[in-house]
Amino acid sequence: MLSQSRARSIDLDNPFAPLTGLCELVLVRHGEQVLSKELSAGETVDPPLSDLGERQVRAVAQRLATARVDAVYSSPLRRAFRTGTEIAARHGLVPVVRDDLTEYEPWQKFPADRSPFDALPHDEIATIFREHIRTRRYDAFPYAEDGAEFRARVLGQISAIVDSHPGERVVVTCHGGVINAVLADALGSGLDMPVRVHHTSISVVRGADTRRAVQSVNDFSHVLDFQTSVGAMNL
């Protein structure tokens, strides 16, 4: 880790403060992926980008092309790594892959070769998603991975990135659940999903040691020239 003076807490909240002693995390959700109700639970874990997703990725990469970017980290899943690769290429970088940035799996304990939408009664599926939307918590998913363990691995990785890059701006291409874990922690929220972040949206968090400050959330203005709606499976 580089040796720098300790950042002042006031500078974490100041978007115009220099990065001396702190790390600026640019959290980018991946582009839209190919999803359908016919996919098995296993197939929903790592689908590729859709055609719209590819366009979104090019747009966010172009938007960040003129910004200072010192490093790019990525989830290993295809949709996030493709997003990270496109952004990194504009800066002569290669994404650093970290398994702990993998998305939360709501169907982890469901049979991998079966589609939940085909195997479960419609009323049960509807209740699961309705309760998740209402509570914004993962408890609604009966077949999911452990939410506390998910948050712990994500926040542990984010802390490692912050500690390794004082004075630098780091792009992290990942997932909605990962970004929400970081935002919830920074905001002191007990919700698992406080914000529905859009595909390739940008959220900025500044960090130093164990302190975090949110600068911006869910900025997807770069896709508005060509996108005016979201598919039902990608809400």
C-alpha positions as CSV (number, residue, x, y, z in Angstrom):
1,M,0.0,0.0,0.0
2,L,1.2,3.5,-0.8
3,S,2.2,5.7,2.0
4,Q,0.1,8.9,2.1
5,S,-1.2,11.2,4.8
6,R,-4.6,10.2,6.3
7,A,-7.5,11.8,4.5
8,R,-9.7,14.1,6.5
9,S,-13.3,12.9,7.0
10,I,-14.6,16.2,5.5
11,D,-12.8,15.4,2.3
12,L,-14.7,12.2,1.8
13,D,-17.9,14.3,1.5
14,N,-16.3,16.9,-0.8
15,P,-16.4,15.9,-4.5
16,F,-13.9,18.6,-5.3
17,A,-11.3,17.6,-2.8
18,P,-8.1,16.0,-4.1
19,L,-7.8,12.2,-3.8
20,T,-4.8,12.5,-1.4
21,G,-5.1,9.8,1.1
22,L,-8.4,8.4,-0.1
23,C,-9.7,6.2,-2.8
24,E,-12.6,7.0,-5.2
25,L,-14.6,4.0,-6.2
26,V,-16.6,4.3,-9.5
27,L,-19.1,1.5,-9.2
28,V,-20.5,0.5,-12.6
29,R,-23.2,-2.1,-13.0
30,H,-22.8,-4.4,-16.0
31,G,-24.8,-4.0,-19.2
32,E,-28.1,-5.7,-19.7
33,Q,-27.8,-9.5,-19.8
34,V,-29.9,-12.1,-21.7
35,L,-32.6,-13.4,-19.4
36,S,-35.8,-15.4,-19.9
37,K,-38.1,-17.5,-17.8
38,E,-37.0,-20.6,-19.7
39,L,-33.4,-20.4,-18.3
40,S,-32.5,-22.9,-15.6
41,A,-31.4,-21.6,-12.2
42,G,-27.8,-22.4,-13.2
43,E,-28.1,-20.6,-16.5
44,T,-29.2,-17.4,-14.8
45,V,-25.9,-17.1,-12.9
46,D,-23.7,-16.1,-15.8
47,P,-25.6,-15.1,-19.0
48,P,-23.9,-13.0,-21.7
49,L,-24.8,-9.4,-22.5
50,S,-27.8,-8.7,-24.8
51,D,-27.4,-6.5,-27.9
52,L,-28.7,-3.6,-25.8
53,G,-26.2,-4.5,-23.1
54,E,-23.3,-4.2,-25.5
55,R,-24.5,-0.8,-26.6
56,Q,-24.8,0.3,-23.0
57,V,-21.3,-0.9,-22.3
58,R,-19.9,1.1,-25.2
59,A,-21.7,4.2,-23.9
60,V,-20.4,4.0,-20.4
61,A,-16.9,3.3,-21.6
62,Q,-17.1,6.4,-23.9
63,R,-18.3,8.4,-21.0
64,L,-15.4,7.4,-18.7
65,A,-12.8,7.6,-21.5
66,T,-11.7,11.1,-20.6
67,A,-11.8,10.6,-16.8
68,R,-8.7,9.7,-14.8
69,V,-8.9,5.9,-14.1
70,D,-6.0,4.3,-12.3
71,A,-7.3,0.7,-12.1
72,V,-10.3,-1.4,-13.1
73,Y,-11.5,-4.3,-11.0
74,S,-14.2,-6.7,-12.1
75,S,-16.5,-9.6,-11.1
76,P,-15.5,-12.8,-13.0
77,L,-19.0,-13.1,-14.5
78,R,-19.2,-12.5,-18.2
79,R,-21.5,-9.5,-18.2
80,A,-19.4,-7.6,-15.7
81,F,-16.0,-8.6,-17.1
82,R,-17.1,-7.6,-20.6
83,T,-18.1,-4.2,-19.2
84,G,-14.8,-3.8,-17.3
85,T,-12.8,-4.8,-20.4
86,E,-14.4,-2.1,-22.5
87,I,-13.8,0.6,-19.9
88,A,-10.3,-0.5,-19.2
89,A,-9.3,-0.6,-22.9
90,R,-9.9,3.2,-23.1
91,H,-7.2,3.6,-20.5
92,G,-4.6,1.0,-21.5
93,L,-5.6,-1.2,-18.6
94,V,-6.7,-4.7,-18.0
95,P,-9.4,-5.6,-15.4
96,V,-8.3,-7.2,-12.2
97,V,-10.8,-10.0,-11.6
98,R,-11.9,-10.7,-8.0
99,D,-14.3,-13.6,-7.3
100,D,-15.6,-11.8,-4.2
101,L,-17.3,-9.3,-6.5
102,T,-19.6,-12.0,-7.9
103,E,-23.4,-11.3,-7.7
104,Y,-25.7,-12.5,-5.0
105,E,-27.5,-15.7,-6.1
106,P,-31.2,-15.7,-5.2
107,W,-31.6,-19.3,-6.6
108,Q,-28.3,-20.8,-5.3
109,K,-30.0,-23.7,-3.5
110,F,-32.6,-24.4,-6.2
111,P,-32.0,-27.3,-8.6
112,A,-29.5,-25.9,-11.1
113,D,-31.0,-27.7,-14.1
114,R,-34.6,-26.4,-13.5
115,S,-36.2,-23.1,-14.1
116,P,-37.9,-21.7,-11.0
117,F,-40.6,-20.1,-13.2
118,D,-41.5,-23.5,-14.6
119,A,-41.0,-25.6,-11.5
120,L,-42.7,-23.4,-8.9
121,P,-46.4,-22.4,-8.8
122,H,-47.0,-18.9,-10.2
123,D,-48.4,-17.7,-6.9
124,E,-45.2,-18.7,-5.1
125,I,-43.0,-16.9,-7.6
126,A,-45.2,-13.8,-7.4
127,T,-45.1,-13.8,-3.6
128,I,-41.3,-14.1,-3.6
129,F,-40.8,-11.1,-5.9
130,R,-43.6,-9.0,-4.4
131,E,-42.1,-9.5,-0.9
132,H,-38.6,-8.7,-2.1
133,I,-39.8,-5.5,-3.8
134,R,-41.7,-4.5,-0.6
135,T,-39.0,-5.2,1.9
136,R,-35.9,-4.6,-0.3
137,R,-34.4,-7.5,1.6
138,Y,-33.0,-10.9,0.5
139,D,-35.0,-12.8,3.1
140,A,-37.8,-13.1,0.6
141,F,-35.8,-15.6,-1.4
142,P,-36.1,-19.1,0.2
143,Y,-33.5,-20.7,-2.1
144,A,-30.9,-18.0,-1.8
145,E,-27.3,-17.8,-0.6
146,D,-26.8,-16.4,2.9
147,G,-27.2,-12.6,2.7
148,A,-24.8,-11.9,5.6
149,E,-22.1,-13.9,4.0
150,F,-22.6,-12.2,0.7
151,R,-22.3,-8.7,2.3
152,A,-19.2,-9.8,4.2
153,R,-17.4,-11.0,1.1
154,V,-18.3,-7.9,-0.9
155,L,-17.4,-5.4,1.8
156,G,-14.1,-7.3,2.5
157,Q,-13.1,-7.0,-1.1
158,I,-14.1,-3.4,-1.3
159,S,-12.0,-2.7,1.8
160,A,-9.0,-4.4,0.2
161,I,-9.4,-2.3,-3.0
162,V,-9.6,0.9,-1.0
163,D,-6.6,0.0,1.1
164,S,-4.6,-0.8,-2.1
165,H,-5.3,2.4,-4.0
166,P,-5.0,5.5,-1.8
167,G,-4.9,8.7,-3.9
168,E,-6.4,6.9,-6.9
169,R,-9.7,6.5,-8.8
170,V,-10.7,2.9,-9.3
171,V,-13.6,1.6,-11.5
172,V,-15.3,-1.5,-10.2
173,T,-17.5,-3.3,-12.8
174,C,-19.9,-5.6,-10.9
175,H,-23.6,-6.1,-10.1
176,G,-26.6,-4.5,-8.6
177,G,-26.4,-6.6,-5.5
178,V,-22.7,-5.8,-5.0
179,I,-23.3,-2.0,-5.5
180,N,-26.2,-2.1,-3.1
181,A,-24.1,-3.8,-0.5
182,V,-21.5,-1.0,-0.7
183,L,-24.2,1.8,-0.7
184,A,-26.1,0.3,2.2
185,D,-22.9,0.0,4.2
186,A,-21.9,3.6,3.4
187,L,-25.3,4.9,4.2
188,G,-25.9,2.8,7.3
189,S,-28.9,1.2,5.8
190,G,-30.4,-2.1,6.9
191,L,-31.8,-2.8,3.5
192,D,-30.2,-5.3,1.1
193,M,-31.4,-3.4,-2.0
194,P,-31.9,0.3,-1.1
195,V,-31.5,1.4,-4.8
196,R,-32.5,-0.3,-8.0
197,V,-29.4,0.6,-10.0
198,H,-29.8,0.6,-13.8
199,H,-27.5,-1.3,-16.2
200,T,-24.1,0.5,-16.7
201,S,-25.2,3.1,-14.1
202,I,-22.4,4.9,-12.3
203,S,-22.3,5.3,-8.5
204,V,-19.4,7.0,-6.8
205,V,-18.2,6.3,-3.3
206,R,-15.1,7.7,-1.6
207,G,-13.3,5.7,1.0
208,A,-10.4,5.9,3.4
209,D,-9.6,3.2,6.0
210,T,-13.0,2.1,7.3
211,R,-14.8,5.4,6.4
212,R,-17.1,5.7,3.3
213,A,-19.0,8.6,1.7
214,V,-21.5,8.4,-1.2
215,Q,-20.9,11.0,-3.9
216,S,-23.5,10.0,-6.4
217,V,-25.9,7.1,-7.1
218,N,-27.4,5.4,-10.2
219,D,-26.3,7.9,-12.9
220,F,-27.3,6.3,-16.3
221,S,-27.6,9.5,-18.3
222,H,-25.2,8.1,-21.0
223,V,-27.9,5.6,-22.2
224,L,-30.8,8.0,-22.5
225,D,-30.0,8.8,-26.2
226,F,-31.0,5.2,-27.2
227,Q,-32.9,3.6,-24.3
228,T,-36.4,4.5,-23.1
229,S,-37.6,1.4,-21.4
230,V,-36.5,-1.7,-19.4
231,G,-37.5,-5.3,-20.3
232,A,-39.6,-7.1,-17.6
233,M,-36.9,-9.7,-16.9
234,N,-34.3,-7.0,-16.3
235,L,-36.2,-4.7,-13.9
